[in-house]
Amino acid sequence: MTAIKVVTFNTQFGGYDDEGLGAGHRWRGQVEFLKTLEADILALQFSGCS
């Protein structure tokens, strides 16, 4: 049997500090973290404001 790793992650404002309008340092950090998980399937949730 083959196992797969499924990861779901809430990016909180797309990884930005101010609803996606500012510097993206949080997003870059999240990307580096997600890479370490080595997921086969990655589902990203976005909880920004409209």
C-alpha positions in Angstrom: 0.0 0.0 0.0 1.2 3.5 -0.9 0.9 6.3 1.7 0.4 9.9 0.7 0.9 13.0 2.9 -2.0 15.5 2.8 -1.5 18.9 4.4 -4.0 21.7 4.8 -2.7 25.1 5.8 -4.5 28.4 6.5 -2.3 31.2 5.2 -4.0 34.0 7.2 -4.3 37.0 4.8 -2.4 35.2 2.2 0.8 35.4 4.3 0.8 39.2 4.4 0.6 41.4 7.5 -2.2 43.7 6.2 -4.7 41.8 4.1 -2.3 41.3 1.2 -1.2 44.9 0.7 2.2 45.0 2.5 5.5 43.3 2.5 5.5 39.5 1.9 8.0 38.4 4.5 5.4 36.2 6.2 4.5 34.6 2.9 8.1 33.7 2.2 8.4 32.2 5.6 5.3 30.1 5.1 6.5 28.8 1.8 9.8 27.7 3.3 7.9 26.0 6.2 5.5 24.2 3.7 8.4 23.0 1.7 9.8 21.2 4.7 6.6 19.2 5.1 7.2 17.4 1.7 3.4 17.0 1.2 2.0 15.0 -1.7 -1.1 17.1 -1.6 -1.2 20.7 -0.3 -4.5 22.5 0.3 -4.1 26.2 1.1 -6.8 28.2 2.8 -7.0 31.9 2.6 -8.7 33.9 5.4 -8.4 37.4 4.1 -10.9 40.2 4.3 -13.2 41.2 1.5 
